[in-house]
Amino acid sequence: MNIAAALKELQAARIETLAGEAPAAFAYGADATFRAPETLLVVIPATEDELIAAVRILVKHRIPMTPRGSGTGTTGGALPEKTALLFTGRLTACRIDAGDLIAEVEPGVLTGDLKRAAEQQGLLYPPDPASHEYATIGGNIATNAGGPASLKYGTTRDHLRKVRLIDGTGEVRELGAAVHKFSTGYFLPGMICGSEGTFGVVTRAWLKLVPCPPFSSFIEIVAPTPDDFSGIRLLAPAAMEYLDIRAGELVTGSRQSYLLVRLEAFTEAELAEQERRFTGRLTAAGRFFRIGRDKKEIWAVRELLSPLSYQLGERKTAQDIVLPFSRIPEFLQWAEILRKRLPAGMELFVFGHLGDGNLHVNLLCGDDLAVEAKLIQREIIVQTRQLGGLISGEHGIGRERREALGLFIDEPTRELMRGIKKLFDPYDLMNPGKVL
Ligand SMILES: Cc1cc2nc3c(=O)[nH]c(=O)nc-3n(C[C@H](O)[C@H](O)[C@H](O)COP(=O)(O)OP(=O)(O)OC[C@H]3O[C@@H](n4cnc5c(N)ncnc54)[C@H](O)[C@@H]3O)c2cc1C
């Protein structure tokens, strides 16, 4: 590894850089885990060509690198650990092809900007992580980001049709095709999605768009029962989000659990028919609910939740478990019992994408309870495993969950994964120390 030589070549190529010890390098390297980054140098390319040239220079000098979008990842995936940081935030070209229903984007495009560009043409880019106003498409692809809309439309992986990736040998690979179906050999974009920067750096992506349903309606159900979970899911809502009593209290002030449901339709009549079906079921079940078409009134509380949660304690640790749908009531019951035996000063709250079994289980406490929080997180992970679930539905493994991965993926399969990584990254330069 020869950092000085790499820096000289990057500067000769007029690619912006920052020394790892520069104060601003800390800001580039910090992410949502709030851990201290260890950055060798920061590379800030202004174009896709510069990004490719920079990766080639780093590969040539065998300098390990960590790609980074906005640093909103919750598992430390973008945290440089004695690596060069590749900041993609300046690569923001975005082109909507309304004829082919495809968006061609650079990795630094914010998810919210892509969604707005699609909407201007009556189209929808469905993935909607709560962080969509800050997170980048590169980060979304690398983590296979989801959000409430995943219930109806799937996650980022279901929309990534083609990707341009520079791998750990400096080779630029075009994988997949900008079409909506693919059965022409192995579909490799599906594997790049969720690889958390460990195979290479995404320099461009082609994403599937869908027609945007113009009508929507929102239902808030107070104190939903397990029967409501399954009954409502069978009515096929567009999104179905859960807030446990503490999460509910946080955003509404009332210590109640809530189920929030979104309906979508292409016509007024279709929406009215859906509303009738849902309210009919809820009325028959004697449920207390309200329904409205103003997104701000009912749905906004869901979007407030993640940011608000940070106010409950200095230290937030979270799991984003995914369970078989039928095991959710069992998990929630177990979490209620867990809440009652938490030490004073520690808060537990559970919320998330109940419709697809993906729950965010959050612990908040002061730094003095760090050890206890770690032990309780371990219990949550073990309980998830016992119920047939997985450790991440959408946030990924990064560095924080590496240790637990072995509980969910057996050694032969992890060995297979290591072998695949080696094909893309034989020198282990691409985000080393993450995922596996
Ligand atoms: C308040 C809050 C709410 C959130 N809500 C959700 C949610 O609802 N759903 C959800 O899925 N996630 C959610 N997240 C997590 C996070 O926003 C997502 O994981 C997001 O996809 C990360 O995007 P980013 O640009 O911040 O990526 P970063 O954090 O910068 O990076 C994340 C990972 O992607 C890799 N990466 C970044 N760019 C590239 C690239 N060009 N090529 C290869 N690898 C790359 C990094 O190396 C790292 O491993 C939330 C986070 C916060 C803080």
The ligand as an SDF file (V2000), in Angstrom:
LIG
                    3D

 53 58  0  0  0  0  0  0  0  0999 V2000
  -33.5430    7.8990   10.1860 C   0  0  0  0  0  0  0  0  0  0  0  0
  -33.2070    6.7310    9.2880 C   0  0  0  0  0  0  0  0  0  0  0  0
  -34.2460    6.0130    8.6920 C   0  0  0  0  0  0  0  0  0  0  0  0
  -33.9640    4.9280    7.8570 C   0  0  0  0  0  0  0  0  0  0  0  0
  -35.0000    4.2440    7.2770 N   0  0  0  0  0  0  0  0  0  0  0  0
  -34.7460    3.2110    6.4520 C   0  0  0  0  0  0  0  0  0  0  0  0
  -35.8120    2.4850    5.8350 C   0  0  0  0  0  0  0  0  0  0  0  0
  -36.9940    2.7590    6.0660 O   0  0  0  0  0  0  0  0  0  0  0  0
  -35.4780    1.4710    5.0140 N   0  0  0  0  0  0  0  0  0  0  0  0
  -34.1840    1.1300    4.7470 C   0  0  0  0  0  0  0  0  0  0  0  0
  -33.9480    0.2110    3.9750 O   0  0  0  0  0  0  0  0  0  0  0  0
  -33.1640    1.7960    5.3260 N   0  0  0  0  0  0  0  0  0  0  0  0
  -33.4040    2.8180    6.1620 C   0  0  0  0  0  0  0  0  0  0  0  0
  -32.3640    3.4880    6.7630 N   0  0  0  0  0  0  0  0  0  0  0  0
  -30.9800    3.0550    6.5230 C   0  0  0  0  0  0  0  0  0  0  0  0
  -30.2220    3.7970    5.3840 C   0  0  0  0  0  0  0  0  0  0  0  0
  -30.8100    5.0350    5.1050 O   0  0  0  0  0  0  0  0  0  0  0  0
  -30.1800    2.9320    4.1390 C   0  0  0  0  0  0  0  0  0  0  0  0
  -29.3810    1.7930    4.3930 O   0  0  0  0  0  0  0  0  0  0  0  0
  -29.6420    3.6480    2.8780 C   0  0  0  0  0  0  0  0  0  0  0  0
  -29.7710    2.7720    1.7840 O   0  0  0  0  0  0  0  0  0  0  0  0
  -28.1960    4.0780    2.9910 C   0  0  0  0  0  0  0  0  0  0  0  0
  -27.9110    5.0140    1.9550 O   0  0  0  0  0  0  0  0  0  0  0  0
  -26.6610    6.0010    2.0680 P   0  0  0  0  0  0  0  0  0  0  0  0
  -26.5380    6.7830    0.8360 O   0  0  0  0  0  0  0  0  0  0  0  0
  -26.7310    6.7680    3.3240 O   0  0  0  0  0  0  0  0  0  0  0  0
  -25.4960    4.9210    2.1380 O   0  0  0  0  0  0  0  0  0  0  0  0
  -24.2270    4.8870    3.0970 P   0  0  0  0  0  0  0  0  0  0  0  0
  -24.6440    4.8420    4.5190 O   0  0  0  0  0  0  0  0  0  0  0  0
  -23.2760    5.9240    2.6870 O   0  0  0  0  0  0  0  0  0  0  0  0
  -23.6440    3.4520    2.7030 O   0  0  0  0  0  0  0  0  0  0  0  0
  -24.3580    2.2780    2.9900 C   0  0  0  0  0  0  0  0  0  0  0  0
  -23.6270    1.0900    2.3650 C   0  0  0  0  0  0  0  0  0  0  0  0
  -23.6380    1.2240    0.9420 O   0  0  0  0  0  0  0  0  0  0  0  0
  -22.3130    1.1840    0.4240 C   0  0  0  0  0  0  0  0  0  0  0  0
  -22.3090    2.0720   -0.7500 N   0  0  0  0  0  0  0  0  0  0  0  0
  -22.6850    3.3690   -0.8080 C   0  0  0  0  0  0  0  0  0  0  0  0
  -22.5610    3.8340   -2.0640 N   0  0  0  0  0  0  0  0  0  0  0  0
  -22.0990    2.8070   -2.8220 C   0  0  0  0  0  0  0  0  0  0  0  0
  -21.7600    2.6480   -4.2010 C   0  0  0  0  0  0  0  0  0  0  0  0
  -21.8710    3.6470   -5.0760 N   0  0  0  0  0  0  0  0  0  0  0  0
  -21.3050    1.4480   -4.6180 N   0  0  0  0  0  0  0  0  0  0  0  0
  -21.1760    0.4150   -3.7630 C   0  0  0  0  0  0  0  0  0  0  0  0
  -21.4830    0.5020   -2.4480 N   0  0  0  0  0  0  0  0  0  0  0  0
  -21.9440    1.6810   -1.9920 C   0  0  0  0  0  0  0  0  0  0  0  0
  -21.4320    1.6350    1.5720 C   0  0  0  0  0  0  0  0  0  0  0  0
  -20.1020    1.1720    1.4360 O   0  0  0  0  0  0  0  0  0  0  0  0
  -22.1550    0.9950    2.7570 C   0  0  0  0  0  0  0  0  0  0  0  0
  -21.8010   -0.3560    2.8620 O   0  0  0  0  0  0  0  0  0  0  0  0
  -32.6190    4.5650    7.6270 C   0  0  0  0  0  0  0  0  0  0  0  0
  -31.5730    5.2840    8.2110 C   0  0  0  0  0  0  0  0  0  0  0  0
  -31.8580    6.3630    9.0450 C   0  0  0  0  0  0  0  0  0  0  0  0
  -30.7210    7.1170    9.6760 C   0  0  0  0  0  0  0  0  0  0  0  0
  1  2  1  0
  2  3  1  0
  2 52  2  0
  3  4  2  0
  4  5  1  0
  4 50  1  0
  5  6  2  0
  6  7  1  0
  6 13  1  0
  7  8  2  0
  7  9  1  0
  9 10  1  0
 10 11  2  0
 10 12  1  0
 12 13  2  0
 13 14  1  0
 14 15  1  0
 14 50  1  0
 15 16  1  0
 16 17  1  0
 16 18  1  0
 18 19  1  0
 18 20  1  0
 20 21  1  0
 20 22  1  0
 22 23  1  0
 23 24  1  0
 24 25  2  0
 24 26  1  0
 24 27  1  0
 27 28  1  0
 28 29  2  0
 28 30  1  0
 28 31  1  0
 31 32  1  0
 32 33  1  0
 33 34  1  0
 33 48  1  0
 34 35  1  0
 35 36  1  0
 35 46  1  0
 36 37  1  0
 36 45  1  0
 37 38  2  0
 38 39  1  0
 39 40  1  0
 39 45  2  0
 40 41  1  0
 40 42  2  0
 42 43  1  0
 43 44  2  0
 44 45  1  0
 46 47  1  0
 46 48  1  0
 48 49  1  0
 50 51  2  0
 51 52  1  0
 52 53  1  0
M  END
$$$$
